[in-house]
């Protein structure tokens, strides 16, 4: 009788997981199906933007439902095969889709082609190469650009030199070597990296005796599937390096952790802010501390050197991003308003507000990191919490909060779940409403109004989590 009851329970559980997966797949396949309506040749006014946003939010709601309602699931092999198989199928389903509202992949394909053909991707901007009559452009490079004219002509911000560090450039070049100028080849690189991330997460969850629900948190995230495998964003490249840094840290292999973090900087520069979390256990060991810092400084210096050697002038993508980029932000906007107000009272140059605000939020972020490392806690869960909370603060304070930047938190949300940060998955698609209002000349409706719908509910949930956590701590002390 007990076995019969257990069999019925397992069948019911598997059926529930099956229906949830089919619902998620249906929404994502519909999304892939409408992607042809986002062809590059069409104007944004012709594209079904609101339909896309609705599908993305519905998929997010299914995802949140799965994480909340099935969080106590005991995973069988059959269920795990379904979860991994479906996630893989959803990624493959995006291979035939047209990128929707995003065009960063053109820069990746161009940079990869430049490097694979033996040229320096940091030396010239795409616009410089396309200008006729410039004698300093190597003729083979100009010929390369003419051979892929649809790609190089569609690169956004073509007057800027590339912003992507060397490890990312290596991934771009590898895709080009597989198949030149081919988005599917780039997606193949992404799915290989994605599978590596999944495997590393499995090792971490198993070694820390944590629920395998963390794999679902990562593998079934519909926003990641859309942004990476439809739009082709490159942010997953950083995950294996971050997870390796975390693994080495909890194993006490701090030199290796510092090295992994240095390679992560070779994908994007922001992981440098995680160095204090990695170094905290060796603060009282000067010899090890010096060596770990030296390894990180050498690697990250090597990753930054191409930008320095080709110049940090206004045409540098690194310089432009550091100084001027601001979009889809909320908390940074509040700081910016406050700084402008104070500068106005002091009769100081309001044009310096962007720079001053960036300095202020950098100081806030550093203060947060110092607060988090005030205790030498070597518990792996607390270390993962430190990684997550630093990355979350970086995202929330950033002047650029694209939906795909949210993924930076995702591997550590799989290890240390936070309900408030999960809720971003439902709300971040509001970003794409910006394109809709832009077609009507009303982009300020998004930038000054709708953007708050993305963030204020999450802020509220974060405050609630903090309050409940403090009450539990106080009860424990009592």
N, C-alpha and C positions, 0 to 999 in steps of 0.2 A: 504493500500500500504506500509506504514511504517513497519507494522508487518511482511508483506511478505518479505521485504528487510532484516529485522532483522533476520528472520528465515533462509533466504538464507545465510546470513553472519555467523550465528551460525553453520549451517550445514557445510559450507566451513571450518570454523575454527576447528570444531570437526574432519572433514576429514583430515585436515593437521596434527593435533595432533595424529590422528589414524595412519597415514602413518609414522610419525616420530617414534612413539612407536613401530610399527611393524618392522621398519628398525633396531631399536636398539635391539629389541628382537631377530630378525633373526641373527644378528651378535653374540649376546651372546649365543644363542642356538647352533650355529655352533661351538663356542668356547667350550661349554660344550661337544659337540659331538666329537671333536677331542681330548678331555682330556685323553681318553684311550691311546693315543699315548705318554702320559707322565707317564706311569706306572713306579713305583719306580725301578722295575727290569731292565728297559731299560737304556742304557747309554744316556748321553746328546746328543751324536752324532746321535742317532737314533730318537730323538724327533723333531717334526715339529716346531722348535722355531721361525723361521722367519715367518711362517704362523700365529702363535699365536700373534707375535708382530704386524703384519699387521692388524689382526682382532681387536686387542686392540686399535690401532691408529684410525682405521675406526670408531669404536664405540665411541671413544673420539670425533671425528669430528662431528658425529651425535649429540652427547650430547651438544657440543659447539653451533652447529646450532640451536638446540632447545632453549637454553638459550638466544641466541642473537636475533633470529627472532621472538620468541613468548614471549618476556619479558614483553610486555604490555597487555598480555591476562587477561581478566576478567573471573575468573574461575566460571563455573557453577557446580552444584552438580554432574551432569553426567560426566563432564570433570574431576573433582577431583576424582570421583570413578574410572575412567579409569586410571588416573595417579597412584593412590595408588594401585589399583588392579594389574596393569601391573608390577609395581616395586616389589610387593610381589611375583608375579608369576616368575619373573626373579630370585629372590632369591631362591625360591623353586626349580627352574630348575637346580640350581647348587648342590643340595643335592645329586644327583646321579652321579656327576662328579668326576673325579680323580684329586687330587691337582696337579697343573701344576707348576713345577720348584721350589716348595717351600715345606719344610718339618718341619717347626716350630711346626706344630700341634702335632707331635710325642712327643715333650717335654711337651706340654700342657696336653695331655692324660696321660703321665706318672706322671707328678706332681699331677694331679687330683686324679689318682689312689692311689698314695702314701699318700696324705692327707686324702682322704676318708677312707683309711684303718687304720688311726690313727698314721701314721708316720710323721716325720718332713721332708718336701721336701727340706729343706735348708742344711741338715746335710751331705748328701753323694752325690757325682756325680754318674751318671749312670755307668760310667766305674768302679768306686770303688765297686759298688754292684755286677758287673759281674765278678770281679776278684775272682777266686777260692782260697780258703785257708785263706781268711781274717777272723779272728775270731771276729773282732769288729762289723761286719755287723750282725744285728739281722736275725736269720734264717727265720722268717715269711716274712721279707722284701726281702730276697734273693729268697724265694719261689714265692713271688709276681712277681718279675722280670722274673723268669723262666716261669710263667704262661702267660706273655704277651711278650715273647721274640722278636717277629717281631717289636714291638713298641719300646722297650727300646734299641734294637740294631740299630735302625735307627735314634736315636736322634743325631742331629748335635752338635758338640763340646762336646762329651760325657765326657771329662775330667773335664769340668767345672760344678760347682754346679749351681742350677737354679738362674736366674736373675730376676724372676717375683715376685713382692711384694704381700702381703697377700690378698688384695681384688681380684686380678687376680687369686690367688690360690683358693680362695673360689669359683669363677666361674668355674675353672677347675674341682674342686671336685664335684660341683653340676652336671656337665655333667656326671661325672663318676657314681654318684648315680642314675641318670636317666637310663643310660645303660653303663656298664663298657667297656672301651677301644673302644668306638664307636664314630667315627667322626660325624655321623649324630646327635648324642646327643649333641655334642659340637656345631654343627651348629644350633641346636634348641635353645640353650642358646643365641647364637649370634643374631638370628632373634628376640628373645624376647627383647633383649637389643636394637636392631635396631628399633623396633616398639616403644619402650619407648622414644628413641631419637626423632623419627618422631613426636610423640605426644607433647613432650616438645617444639620442634621447632614450631609446630602449635600454641601452647599457646603463645609463645613469639611473633611470627609474628602477631597474632591477637591482642594481647595486645598493641603492638607498632604500630598497624595500618600499617604494612608493607606488600608488595605484597606477595601473597602465592606462587609466583614463587620460593621463597626460599625453599619450600618443594620439588620442582622438582630438584633444585640444589643438594639437598642431596639425595633424594630417587631414582633418575634415574642415578646417577653417575655410569657408567659402570666399572670404575677401582675399586671402592669400592665393587661392586657386585662380581667381579672376585677375588680380594684379600681377602675379608672377607669370602664369601660363597663358593668359590672354594678352595682357598689356606688355609682358616681357620685362618687367622691372628686375633689376639685378640684386636686390637686397638679400636674397637667400644665400648668396655667395659667402656672406660673413658668418653664417650660423655655425658651420663646422669649426671655425677658428675660435669663436666665442665659447662653444661647448667644450672644446679641447682645453681652453684656458681654465674653464670651471673645473673640469675633471682633474687636471694637473694640480689645481689649487687645493681641492679637497683631499688629494693624495699626498699633499706636502711636497710636490715637485715644482717648486716655485720658479726655478730657472726655465723649465719647460713651459710653465704657465705664462711667464713673461714673454717668451718667444712666440707662443701662440697668439698672444694679444698683439704683439708687434706685427704679425702677419695679418691680423684682423684690421689693423690700421692701414694695411695695403689694399683693403677693399674700400673702406671709408674711414675718415680720420677720427670719428667720434669715440671709438672704443678706448682711446687714451684715457678717458675719464674713469675707466674701470680699474686702472692700474693701482690706486690705493687699496681697493678691495683685495686684489691679488697679493699686494705687498704687506698687508697688515700683520700677518703672522710672523714676518721676519723683521719687524721694526726694531727689535731688541737684539738682532744679530747683524752687526754692522757689515761683516764680511759678505754674508749672503745677500744682504740688502743692496750693497754696492754692485755685486755681480748681476743681480736681477734687474736693477735699474739700467746698468750698462748694456745688457742685452736688449732691453726694450728701446733704449735711446738709439742704439746703433741700427736696429731694424726699422724703427719708425722714421729715423733720419734718412735711411736709404729710400723709404717709401715717399718721403717728402721731397727728396733731392731733385727729381725731374721738374717739379713745379718751380723750385728755386732757380735751377740752372737755365730754364727758359724764360724766367722773369715773372715777377709778381705785379705786373702792370695792370691797368684796367681791363686789358683783353684776356687776362688770366681767368679761367673759370673759377679757380679757387678764390681769387681776390673778390670777384663779383659776388659769389655766393656768400662769402664771409661778411661782406660789407652791406649788401643791399637786399638780398632775397628775403621776402616776407609774404607769406600767403597762407590762408586757412588757419591762422593763429587766433588765439583768444587770450590766454594768460599773458603772452608777450605784448599783445595789444594794450592790455590794462597797464602794464609797466610803461609802455611807450606813451600812453596818455598822461600818466603821472609825471614822467620825465619832461614832457613838453610843457606841462603846467608849471613845474618847478623852474624850468629854464626861462619861461615867460616872466615869472615873478622876479627872477634874478636878472632880467634883461640880458640874458645870454643868447648866443646864436642857436635858434631853434633847429637849424639844419644839422646840428651835431646830435640831435635827439636819437637817431638810429644808433650811432656809435656808443653814446652814453648808455642807452638801454641795453645794448649787447654786453657792455661791461658789467652793468648791474645784474643782469640775469646770470652771467657767468659767475659772479661772486656768490649769488644765491645758490647756484648749483654746487659750487665748491664747498660752501658752508654746509650744505646737505650731505655731501660726501664725508666731510669731517665728522659730522654728527653720527653718521652710520658706522664709522670705523672707530668710534670712541672706545669701544670694548673689543678685546681680542677674543672673539668668539669663533672657534674653529668647527662648529657644528655645520655639516654640509647644507642643511636646510637654511640656516641663518646666512650662510655664504650665498646661496641661491637667492635668498630674499634681498641681500645686499646688491647683487647684480641687477635684479629686477627693479628695485626701487631707485637705483641710480639711473637706469635706462628710462624708466617711467618719468622721472623728473626731467631728464634731458628732453624727452618728447614733449612734455607738457609746457616746458619753458621755451622751446624752440620757436623762432620766428617763422619756420617752415614746418607745417604739420600735415604733410601729405598722408593719405590713408596707408600707403605702403611703408611709411616710416614706423607705423604702429607695429609692424612685424618684428622690429628689433626686440620687442618685449616677449614675443610669442614663445620662444624656446624655454624661457625662464618662467613664463606663466604655466607651461606644462609641468614644471617642477614645483612651483609655488603658486597655486591658483589664487587669483583675486577677483571676486565677483565684479567689482567696480570697473576694472580694466577690461573684463570680458564684454561689458556693456558697450564699449567703444565699437565693437563689431557691428552692432545694429545701427549706430548713429553716424559713423564716419562716411557712409555713402552720401550723406547730405552734401559733401564736398562737390559732388558732380552736378548738383543743382546750380552751382556757379556757372557752368558752361551754358545752361539754359538761360539764365538771366543775362549773361554776357551777350547772347544773340539779340537781346532786346534793349541793350544799352543800359541795363539796370543791375550791373554786377555788384553795386554797393548794397543791394538788398541781401545778397549772400554775405558779403564781407563784414557788414555791420549789423546784420540781423540773424539770418539763418545759422551762421557759424556758431552762435551761442547754443543752438539746439544740439550741436555735436558735443559740447564740453560741459555745460552747466549741470546736466543730469549726472555725468560721471563725477564731477567735483562733489556733488551732493552725496553720492554713494561712497566716495572716498572718506568724506567727513564722518558718515555713519559708521563705516568700518573702523575708523580710528576710535570713535566714541565707544563702540561695542568692545573693541579690543582693550581699551583702557579700563572699562568696567570689569572685564574678565580678569585683568591683571590685579585690580584692586580687590576683587573677590578672592583671588588666590592668596593675596597677602593677608587678608582678614582670616 
